[in-house]
């Protein structure tokens, strides 16, 4: 769970940092405040998504390994319970 929180916080932080930079750069080019925010958010979402592929690789791999391990443990428990149930019949 800790890895999930760290990865999520890193993704959110990367998005907010990207949004701030895009908004500061794009503000002089757009007249409306609403347009600046929406276009900045859209562009920041795209940029931060691509950047996270490279910058957050280790965190993502760690999270994936943790999820895979948990899924294997749950599958093993399920199979053990099923085997136990079959023996009891």
N, C-alpha and C positions, 0 to 999 in steps of 0.2 A: 504494500500500500504506500509505503514511503517513496518508493521509486516512481509510482504513478503521480503522486503529488509534486515531486520535484520536476518531473518531465512536463506536467501540465503548467506549473509555474514558469518554467523556462520558456515554453511555447507562448504563454501569455505575455511574459516580459519581452520576448523578442518581437511580438506583434506590437506592443505598446511603444517600444523604442522605434520600430520602423514607422509606426503611425505618426509619432511625434516628428520624426525627420521629414517624412513625406508632407505632412501638414505645414511645417515651417517653409519648406521649399515651394510647395504648391500654392500657398496663400496669396502671394502677389499676382498669380496668373488667373485666379478665379474671382469673380466679383462677389458672388453670394457666399455667405458663411456656410449655409446648409450644403451648397454644392461642394465647397472645399472639404467639409467633413466627410461627406459621402464618397467623393472621389478619392480622398486620402485613405479612408478606411478600406475601400476596394483595392486600391493599389498596394497598401500596406499588407493586406491579407495575401495577395499574390506574392509579394516579395518575401514576406516572412515565412510563407509556406515553402518556397524554394530554398530559402536560407536555412530553414530548420532541417532540411534533408542533409545538409552538409555539416552544420554547426552542432546539431543535437544527435548525431549518429550514435555516440557511445551511450547516451541516456536511453535512446530508443531501443538499442540492442539489449541493454540491461533490462528494460521493461518487458521486452518480448521474451527474454529468457525466463523472467519471473512468471509471466503469464503462462508460458509453455510448461514450466515446472508445476505450477498449480493445476493446470489442466490434466497433466499426467497423473498427479496424485489423486485427483478426483476420479479419473477413469479407473485407476487401480482400485480405489475404494468401491466404486460401482461394481466392478467385476468381482471383487471379493464378496460383496453383499449378494450378488446374483449367484455366485457359486455356493455360498452358504445357504441361500434359499433353496437351491436345487438339491442340496444334500439333505435338507430337512424334510423334503417331500417324500 
